[in-house]
Amino acid sequence: MIFDGGSLVGLRPNAIVARGIARTFQSIRLFQNMTVLENVLVGEHCRLAASVPGAVLRPPAVIAEEGRARVRARELLAFVGLGARPRR
């Protein structure tokens, strides 16, 4: 299987996800107590590099990475027509 010019054959699942391919089950469950933006951010976790200590201590690099994830999540929401409602 080829995606974006590169072979996916034999790659581990985490390597495939890192290339931008993921799947969900047909009956996805959203976190109902979270906003649309927060639900999209959950999906961005696989692209973040912060370690557990980094996520707890939140040094400037982690804060910047989280900011980039928020920008990306807002872009994705705008792409599907939900950009004006990220807090619902």
ChimeraX commands (.cxc) that place a marker at each C-alpha (Angstrom):
marker #1 position 0.00,0.00,0.00 radius 0.5
marker #1 position 1.35,3.42,-0.99 radius 0.5
marker #1 position 0.38,6.67,0.71 radius 0.5
marker #1 position 1.76,10.07,-0.22 radius 0.5
marker #1 position 4.52,8.45,-2.27 radius 0.5
marker #1 position 5.76,6.08,0.45 radius 0.5
marker #1 position 5.10,2.42,1.17 radius 0.5
marker #1 position 3.16,1.48,4.30 radius 0.5
marker #1 position 3.86,-2.25,3.94 radius 0.5
marker #1 position 5.38,-3.72,7.09 radius 0.5
marker #1 position 5.19,-0.51,9.13 radius 0.5
marker #1 position 4.10,-0.67,12.75 radius 0.5
marker #1 position 0.74,0.97,13.51 radius 0.5
marker #1 position 2.35,3.92,15.30 radius 0.5
marker #1 position 4.52,4.62,12.24 radius 0.5
marker #1 position 1.43,4.59,10.02 radius 0.5
marker #1 position -0.35,7.01,12.36 radius 0.5
marker #1 position 2.71,9.28,12.30 radius 0.5
marker #1 position 2.27,9.52,8.53 radius 0.5
marker #1 position -1.29,10.80,9.00 radius 0.5
marker #1 position -3.43,7.69,8.64 radius 0.5
marker #1 position -5.71,6.51,11.42 radius 0.5
marker #1 position -9.01,4.75,11.72 radius 0.5
marker #1 position -11.96,4.77,14.02 radius 0.5
marker #1 position -14.61,2.20,14.62 radius 0.5
marker #1 position -17.97,2.93,13.03 radius 0.5
marker #1 position -19.55,3.67,16.39 radius 0.5
marker #1 position -17.17,6.38,17.59 radius 0.5
marker #1 position -17.78,7.84,21.00 radius 0.5
marker #1 position -17.14,11.48,21.72 radius 0.5
marker #1 position -16.42,12.80,25.17 radius 0.5
marker #1 position -19.75,14.46,25.88 radius 0.5
marker #1 position -18.42,16.59,28.73 radius 0.5
marker #1 position -15.77,18.10,26.44 radius 0.5
marker #1 position -16.04,20.76,23.75 radius 0.5
marker #1 position -15.72,20.06,20.03 radius 0.5
marker #1 position -12.24,21.57,20.13 radius 0.5
marker #1 position -11.20,19.37,23.07 radius 0.5
marker #1 position -12.48,16.26,21.28 radius 0.5
marker #1 position -10.39,17.11,18.21 radius 0.5
marker #1 position -7.37,17.76,20.43 radius 0.5
marker #1 position -7.70,14.22,21.78 radius 0.5
marker #1 position -7.06,13.04,18.23 radius 0.5
marker #1 position -3.98,15.24,17.97 radius 0.5
marker #1 position -2.25,13.47,20.88 radius 0.5
marker #1 position -0.49,11.01,18.57 radius 0.5
marker #1 position 1.38,13.92,16.97 radius 0.5
marker #1 position 2.68,15.39,20.23 radius 0.5
marker #1 position 6.20,14.60,21.39 radius 0.5
marker #1 position 5.90,15.54,25.08 radius 0.5
marker #1 position 6.90,12.89,27.58 radius 0.5
marker #1 position 4.86,12.22,30.71 radius 0.5
marker #1 position 7.17,14.40,32.84 radius 0.5
marker #1 position 7.04,17.10,30.17 radius 0.5
marker #1 position 3.25,16.98,30.09 radius 0.5
marker #1 position 3.15,17.35,33.88 radius 0.5
marker #1 position 5.84,20.04,34.23 radius 0.5
marker #1 position 4.82,21.86,31.01 radius 0.5
marker #1 position 8.09,23.55,30.03 radius 0.5
marker #1 position 7.94,26.23,27.30 radius 0.5
marker #1 position 8.54,23.69,24.51 radius 0.5
marker #1 position 5.51,21.65,25.59 radius 0.5
marker #1 position 3.34,24.77,25.89 radius 0.5
marker #1 position 4.38,25.79,22.37 radius 0.5
marker #1 position 3.62,22.30,21.06 radius 0.5
marker #1 position 0.17,22.40,22.67 radius 0.5
marker #1 position -0.41,25.78,21.04 radius 0.5
marker #1 position 0.44,24.35,17.62 radius 0.5
marker #1 position -1.95,21.45,18.28 radius 0.5
marker #1 position -4.73,23.93,19.08 radius 0.5
marker #1 position -4.05,25.83,15.85 radius 0.5
marker #1 position -4.17,22.56,13.89 radius 0.5
marker #1 position -7.39,21.48,15.62 radius 0.5
marker #1 position -9.03,24.81,14.77 radius 0.5
marker #1 position -7.90,24.43,11.14 radius 0.5
marker #1 position -9.48,20.98,11.02 radius 0.5
marker #1 position -12.72,22.30,12.51 radius 0.5
marker #1 position -12.81,25.11,9.96 radius 0.5
marker #1 position -12.20,22.57,7.17 radius 0.5
marker #1 position -15.36,20.65,8.13 radius 0.5
marker #1 position -17.42,23.79,8.73 radius 0.5
marker #1 position -17.28,23.83,12.53 radius 0.5
marker #1 position -14.70,26.58,12.94 radius 0.5
marker #1 position -17.19,29.01,14.43 radius 0.5
marker #1 position -18.31,26.56,17.14 radius 0.5
marker #1 position -15.21,25.11,18.83 radius 0.5
marker #1 position -16.50,25.57,22.39 radius 0.5
marker #1 position -19.76,23.66,22.02 radius 0.5
marker link #1:1,2 radius 0.2
marker link #1:2,3 radius 0.2
marker link #1:3,4 radius 0.2
marker link #1:4,5 radius 0.2
marker link #1:5,6 radius 0.2
marker link #1:6,7 radius 0.2
marker link #1:7,8 radius 0.2
marker link #1:8,9 radius 0.2
marker link #1:9,10 radius 0.2
marker link #1:10,11 radius 0.2
marker link #1:11,12 radius 0.2
marker link #1:12,13 radius 0.2
marker link #1:13,14 radius 0.2
marker link #1:14,15 radius 0.2
marker link #1:15,16 radius 0.2
marker link #1:16,17 radius 0.2
marker link #1:17,18 radius 0.2
marker link #1:18,19 radius 0.2
marker link #1:19,20 radius 0.2
marker link #1:20,21 radius 0.2
marker link #1:21,22 radius 0.2
marker link #1:22,23 radius 0.2
marker link #1:23,24 radius 0.2
marker link #1:24,25 radius 0.2
marker link #1:25,26 radius 0.2
marker link #1:26,27 radius 0.2
marker link #1:27,28 radius 0.2
marker link #1:28,29 radius 0.2
marker link #1:29,30 radius 0.2
marker link #1:30,31 radius 0.2
marker link #1:31,32 radius 0.2
marker link #1:32,33 radius 0.2
marker link #1:33,34 radius 0.2
marker link #1:34,35 radius 0.2
marker link #1:35,36 radius 0.2
marker link #1:36,37 radius 0.2
marker link #1:37,38 radius 0.2
marker link #1:38,39 radius 0.2
marker link #1:39,40 radius 0.2
marker link #1:40,41 radius 0.2
marker link #1:41,42 radius 0.2
marker link #1:42,43 radius 0.2
marker link #1:43,44 radius 0.2
marker link #1:44,45 radius 0.2
marker link #1:45,46 radius 0.2
marker link #1:46,47 radius 0.2
marker link #1:47,48 radius 0.2
marker link #1:48,49 radius 0.2
marker link #1:49,50 radius 0.2
marker link #1:50,51 radius 0.2
marker link #1:51,52 radius 0.2
marker link #1:52,53 radius 0.2
marker link #1:53,54 radius 0.2
marker link #1:54,55 radius 0.2
marker link #1:55,56 radius 0.2
marker link #1:56,57 radius 0.2
marker link #1:57,58 radius 0.2
marker link #1:58,59 radius 0.2
marker link #1:59,60 radius 0.2
marker link #1:60,61 radius 0.2
marker link #1:61,62 radius 0.2
marker link #1:62,63 radius 0.2
marker link #1:63,64 radius 0.2
marker link #1:64,65 radius 0.2
marker link #1:65,66 radius 0.2
marker link #1:66,67 radius 0.2
marker link #1:67,68 radius 0.2
marker link #1:68,69 radius 0.2
marker link #1:69,70 radius 0.2
marker link #1:70,71 radius 0.2
marker link #1:71,72 radius 0.2
marker link #1:72,73 radius 0.2
marker link #1:73,74 radius 0.2
marker link #1:74,75 radius 0.2
marker link #1:75,76 radius 0.2
marker link #1:76,77 radius 0.2
marker link #1:77,78 radius 0.2
marker link #1:78,79 radius 0.2
marker link #1:79,80 radius 0.2
marker link #1:80,81 radius 0.2
marker link #1:81,82 radius 0.2
marker link #1:82,83 radius 0.2
marker link #1:83,84 radius 0.2
marker link #1:84,85 radius 0.2
marker link #1:85,86 radius 0.2
marker link #1:86,87 radius 0.2
marker link #1:87,88 radius 0.2
view
